[in-house]
Amino acid sequence: MKKAILYLEDGRKFIGQALSVPGETSGEVVFNTSLTGYQEILTDPSYAGQIVVMTYPLIGNYGVNLEDVESGKVHVKGFVAKEFCKYHSNYRANKSLIEYLHDHNIIAIEDIDTRALTRHLRERGAMRAIISTVDFDDRSLAEKMKKVPSMEGADWVKEVSTSKPYIWPMPQGVTPVYKVAAIDCGIKWNILRIFASLGCEVHVFPSIATPEQLLAIKPDGVFISNGPGDPAAVTSVISTVKQLLGKLPVFGICLGQQILGLAMGGKTYKLKFGHHGANHPVKDFVYDRIGITSQNHGFCVDLKSLGPDVEMINVNLNDKTMEGLRHKKLPIVSFQHHPEASPGPHDVHYLFEYFIDLMKRKP
Amino acid sequence: MILGAGPIVIGQACEFDYSGTQACKALKEEGYEIVLVNSNPATIMTDPEFSDHTYIEPLTPEFLEAIIEKERPDAILPTLGGQTALNLAMKLYENGVLEKYKVQVLGATYEVIKKAEDRECFKKAMIKIGLDVPRSGCAYNLEEAKAIASDIGFPVIIRSSFTLGGTGGGFAHNMEDLERMAALGIESSMIHEVIIEESIAGWKEYELEVMRDKKDNVVIVCSIENLDPMGIHTGDSITVAPAQTLTDNEYQTMRDSSLKIIREIGVETGGSNIQFAVDPKTGRQVVIEMNPRVSRSSALASKATGFPIAKFAAKLAVGYTLDEIQNDITRVTPACFEPTIDYCVVKIPRFTFEKFPEAKDILGVQMKSVGETMAIGRTFKEALQKGLRGLEIGHTGLDNKLNYKKIPNDKLKKRLEEPNASRIFYLKYALQKGWTPEEVAEITKIDIWFLAHIKDILDFERKLIETFQREDTLSDDLIRKAKQYGFSDAQLAEIMEIDEMTMYKLRKSKGITAVFKLVDTCAAEFEAYTPYFYSTYEEEDEAVIQIARMNKEHGGARKKIMILGGGPNRIGQGIEFDYCCCHASFALKEMGFETIMVNSNPETVSTDYDISDRLYFEPVTFENVMNIVDIEKPDGVIVQFGGQTPLNLARKLRDAGVPIIGTSVESIDLAEDRQKFSQVIDKLGFVQPANGSAFTAAEALKIADQIGYPVLARPSYVLGGRAMRIVYERKALSSFIEEAKEVSPGHPVLIDKFVEDAIEVDVDALCDGEDTFVAGIMEHIENAGIHSGDSACVLPPPTISEVVIEQIKNDTCTLAKTLKVIGLLNIQYAIKGRRLYVLEVNPRASRTSPFVSKATGIPLAKIAAQIMAGKKLKEFNLTYAQLERLKHFSVKESVLPFSRFSGVDIVLGPEMKSTGEVMGTAATFGEAFIKSQISAGQMLPEKGKIFISVKDEDKRAIVFIAKRLVDLGFSLISTRGTAKVLRSNGVEVEETKRYDQGQNKGDSSVELIEKGEIALVINTPSGEVSQYDMRSIRSSAILHNIPCITTLQGAWAAVNGIEERMKHKCTVRSLQELYKV
């Protein structure tokens, strides 16, 4: 155990203990209120550039396993909890979370008042932070903070997108019905797993893929994935998507929705502390149904900035923010929350059907 | 119409008062006219202001029909009153009452209840929706049985269909076991059928609390993981919220299943509880059962998350949807969400095996605990240690009551193998001995996750001890860490070889103080307004922030009064005290005070966050109370209402400078200290039974010889008459002294002359230090010698003369004034002839306070609280004339848990054994009594054969009772002695053989009971050594649900009641009507 500091950009600090990895890391600090699913969270590319605080105090209880991953690596820049569990228990576990973080060289800090930290972020908004086991000097930390990039305006997509196109394998016994071109902005594997189970053969493209490259495979639809950072900074993808609108069904999740909103000429704005958790109620106006959803976003599309042709089909019941949109004339649909869950409830898996329907109806 | 759950029994405790009270409030708020029915007077929900028509009447189809006929409700809500209410709704449907009066059932329909409750239906439904259940099959012969068992794989559970009391069932670990048990099972089954089921004992057990609305929105409120594996009733298990060892993937699978289940079973609206078992080796999940109603776990889930399940269930039942209800805590978000928590909750059951020494403390599938405590901490370690303190069984945490070195390995192994009430401590002892968590897990099937945390605690404790021994001090960092691990000041004091108070002061001087965190349903994601707190040792204190905000909202600080609750329910201290605490809060709020509640019992109304201005969910211990006092600085603290728990803290709190209001600590002591109290009695010229106190057997014998046998002997400083006994001779007294030493070591044994054949009277009074008002004089139906908590009593007293009543009033006023009582006072008297003996004075809320309040309409606890806060009795205009105007009798009857403890005799004595009470009211004593019996489940017959066997002293008196029974058309059967006396007095009676005399199989009394030929048993046991025969008669009566009366006075009252009932149909009247007279 080694003393560590979590230093926030507004000067507030928390002293705790670091797990095995020493050193220093920085990023935007956000809190996640999920009770389970830390392994999925760690491997979710949308968290690139961020330090994640788990509000549930006991993290690591069931260890880690080989299956519950959302990408090939750990993306968070730092991990914070009240107590990391030294002894895990689960029949699928292959190692402890502490070992896992060590293996992935992630700096993690425990033994701090995570509730106070969460309250602070709620009041002041998401902000940058440094975790250090080497530097405890306020002035020096404040100096370093100046060099930590802000989330606003940061293009993190290029850091996490695939370098080469690939095809996600179909599960045994499922024959492909649709061909989907996916723009990988940091795609979660569970989206791919669900697409495959629904009979979609997904061709995953780097985010820098051109419209021509995407269309070359003659897809039935295009999917814009989730991903990290400020959507407004991902200009190349926005312009790619612009050129595809109206040509074929387009579907977006999370960052994908924000990019769609921008491509349709709308605006996005930063939420104070974002939505990161697995208990947000979302109402679907089309089905008149409420689902408990998995959420992970810091930005939101401004509905008013979009024309009358775009309608809100999902709303967050907690803060009434937009959670899903649909174009009235063109085959465009997207969701701000995560129908693929992982982690989180499976209530809104059915939302994939919106896209499948569009592809079905495609002439 | 809302149905309550009736008396507190094991398995159905005050959680249903909590849910019913919430339902009444929620629906009243919506403008509905409410008819409430519950037979339990100690509940908050039966307060006349919570509903429009409050019926304290028996919960039977007959009485409900009468109430329905009278009130004509539009709908009935049966899902908030436990299994009792659900079963009643089923019966009312089946017998056509609901259809006849066009009453709609809310929450769950008949079909839904049937589908969920019928094992076979439920299993079929689960298979239909593709869920896994334990594999099983039915066999009608040995070959089939063997084939099924080999298919399933051993071990298997064998259950014989349609037998009583589970004969012919059990675990078979191999073919040999199976052959033997299946043969027996097939033979004993009425339809020659055995069910062979896969054993899932030892699997991990989980529960999910689910809510659904009419638009099919479903949310999971809370997940719960049991520390104890499958095979131990979840009510008897230590449980933890949220689930700890499920990955998201597995948790979501369980969640998906729950959604499917609630939809398939069809619970339209409200809460349900679904149980799962998980194979720790493969992760296979099977569905165990579902309760289509609010349950004990729902109460726990509500308190654990802040999500008021019962209140929302009531609103959903009348048509709201989850998104239309606001979350009170955040004020901005809807109830349609899933709470997320940022702490760990541990629930620990409280047992009372010490009350039933013949019963083993082994746990199994039948629930045996009588109460529970819940603790909230930021970590499991902290919550577990807090919970163990909150249990109030003398543990200061996961402490070292026993020296692990002195426990032999084989005993330790046995205590680990057999699940029992103190297993949690044996886990520690085993780990202290160096057994690995893996080894302990193998023996106990308790998940290694829990064991590893327990090991963390003891490793840290070892570090503290070693550090202190080496350095003679502990660093601030270590002390702080210890507090975060949940160590109490008392535990640390022991390590540092100082006392608790010194440790408390030392800790404070080092600035290591508790902070309070909010329970807010959302892990701080939204601002929370509900002031519901728990303590921990971290940086930020939210209580301070909330207090400031509330002061601002109220335009400045108000005076505040803190009320200490009673902790977990136990025999002798239950819902009555929670009732008093809640009333104190209501009354003080009315006066403009800010009220602060401290309690650790999740089943209660007092721990509902909207009862008081602030709720601290904390163990009621000196340390935890002081932590709150330090932050809140209350103007007054009330210790009178929570039973013995807060009373025991009174002196220590006062010494620490806490402003205790009401009767002073000195007066409480004066009443409890026998010597001082005797002096007071003498000075006043009152009479007390001759008495003395002894430290040794020789002293005791000397005293007893002086005052003469029989004597009432008891250890001092105990609750509920613990180990109290009537002793008839020297030898028995000597052996009692030995036992008493164990029960209350270091304290004297008290010896009183036992006043035989006296009438006992309980008096509840109010006093403001000057004036006294005697609110209720209750005459016990059983003679003195039976604990007042177990005795039935009636108000007003039917057989006591005016002269004696006047004397009781006068003496009560004198005693109240002498003791300078401010608040409530309870006195027990014994009357023999015209002589009035003062048995006991308790200057605090008594168990009978709610009963008296309900019987008279005078809210005693409320008035008492206001008196403590400075009002004068005069201001309430209470007059005796007011009481005398009431033209009805009220009978309180107790409800006993004997059926839960096999092998325990059901004889009543000076040690309290009842878990709950019921009340019957009517214009005549007979009718009120019979109602109380019906409510208590004693179904007195109107025809049939009555078994009578009484001790010699009662033989003369039984003759007249027997004659009346014959006149009423009953036939009698007696053992030889009793039969002889009856016959010689001209009463016709059949004679039965004693069990041991039974010549021919089938004609002993026990067998007659088993055959259902006996409708009522009247048996007064003789002296200390009751004959084996009689004991088995009583046990078998209990087993076969045949009413059994063990006192002469009880028999008298029963005859009156039976006669009344045969004369006319029982009437039903609401409290509101009774008070209007």
Boltz contact constraints between the chains, C-beta under 6 A:
constraints:
  - contact:
      token1: [A, 33]
      token2: [B, 340]
      max_distance: 6.0
  - contact:
      token1: [A, 33]
      token2: [B, 523]
      max_distance: 6.0
  - contact:
      token1: [A, 33]
      token2: [B, 525]
      max_distance: 6.0
  - contact:
      token1: [A, 35]
      token2: [B, 242]
      max_distance: 6.0
  - contact:
      token1: [A, 35]
      token2: [B, 340]
      max_distance: 6.0
  - contact:
      token1: [A, 36]
      token2: [B, 248]
      max_distance: 6.0
  - contact:
      token1: [A, 36]
      token2: [B, 251]
      max_distance: 6.0
  - contact:
      token1: [A, 37]
      token2: [B, 248]
      max_distance: 6.0
  - contact:
      token1: [A, 55]
      token2: [B, 342]
      max_distance: 6.0
  - contact:
      token1: [A, 55]
      token2: [B, 523]
      max_distance: 6.0
  - contact:
      token1: [A, 56]
      token2: [B, 342]
      max_distance: 6.0
  - contact:
      token1: [A, 57]
      token2: [B, 378]
      max_distance: 6.0
  - contact:
      token1: [A, 61]
      token2: [B, 244]
      max_distance: 6.0
  - contact:
      token1: [A, 61]
      token2: [B, 245]
      max_distance: 6.0
  - contact:
      token1: [A, 62]
      token2: [B, 245]
      max_distance: 6.0
  - contact:
      token1: [A, 62]
      token2: [B, 247]
      max_distance: 6.0
  - contact:
      token1: [A, 68]
      token2: [B, 247]
      max_distance: 6.0
  - contact:
      token1: [A, 68]
      token2: [B, 249]
      max_distance: 6.0
  - contact:
      token1: [A, 82]
      token2: [B, 378]
      max_distance: 6.0
  - contact:
      token1: [A, 83]
      token2: [B, 379]
      max_distance: 6.0
  - contact:
      token1: [A, 87]
      token2: [B, 452]
      max_distance: 6.0
  - contact:
      token1: [A, 89]
      token2: [B, 245]
      max_distance: 6.0
  - contact:
      token1: [A, 89]
      token2: [B, 447]
      max_distance: 6.0
  - contact:
      token1: [A, 89]
      token2: [B, 448]
      max_distance: 6.0
  - contact:
      token1: [A, 89]
      token2: [B, 449]
      max_distance: 6.0
  - contact:
      token1: [A, 90]
      token2: [B, 245]
      max_distance: 6.0
  - contact:
      token1: [A, 91]
      token2: [B, 281]
      max_distance: 6.0
  - contact:
      token1: [A, 91]
      token2: [B, 283]
      max_distance: 6.0
  - contact:
      token1: [A, 113]
      token2: [B, 538]
      max_distance: 6.0
  - contact:
      token1: [A, 113]
      token2: [B, 539]
      max_distance: 6.0
  - contact:
      token1: [A, 113]
      token2: [B, 540]
      max_distance: 6.0
  - contact:
      token1: [A, 115]
      token2: [B, 342]
      max_distance: 6.0
  - contact:
      token1: [A, 115]
      token2: [B, 517]
      max_distance: 6.0
  - contact:
      token1: [A, 115]
      token2: [B, 524]
      max_distance: 6.0
  - contact:
      token1: [A, 116]
      token2: [B, 539]
      max_distance: 6.0
  - contact:
      token1: [A, 116]
      token2: [B, 540]
      max_distance: 6.0
  - contact:
      token1: [A, 118]
      token2: [B, 524]
      max_distance: 6.0
  - contact:
      token1: [A, 119]
      token2: [B, 524]
      max_distance: 6.0
  - contact:
      token1: [A, 279]
      token2: [B, 337]
      max_distance: 6.0
  - contact:
      token1: [A, 279]
      token2: [B, 338]
      max_distance: 6.0
  - contact:
      token1: [A, 279]
      token2: [B, 340]
      max_distance: 6.0
  - contact:
      token1: [A, 281]
      token2: [B, 336]
      max_distance: 6.0
  - contact:
      token1: [A, 281]
      token2: [B, 337]
      max_distance: 6.0
  - contact:
      token1: [A, 290]
      token2: [B, 217]
      max_distance: 6.0
  - contact:
      token1: [A, 290]
      token2: [B, 323]
      max_distance: 6.0
  - contact:
      token1: [A, 290]
      token2: [B, 336]
      max_distance: 6.0
  - contact:
      token1: [A, 292]
      token2: [B, 338]
      max_distance: 6.0
  - contact:
      token1: [A, 317]
      token2: [B, 323]
      max_distance: 6.0
  - contact:
      token1: [A, 317]
      token2: [B, 334]
      max_distance: 6.0
  - contact:
      token1: [A, 318]
      token2: [B, 333]
      max_distance: 6.0
  - contact:
      token1: [A, 343]
      token2: [B, 248]
      max_distance: 6.0
  - contact:
      token1: [A, 346]
      token2: [B, 252]
      max_distance: 6.0
  - contact:
      token1: [A, 346]
      token2: [B, 256]
      max_distance: 6.0
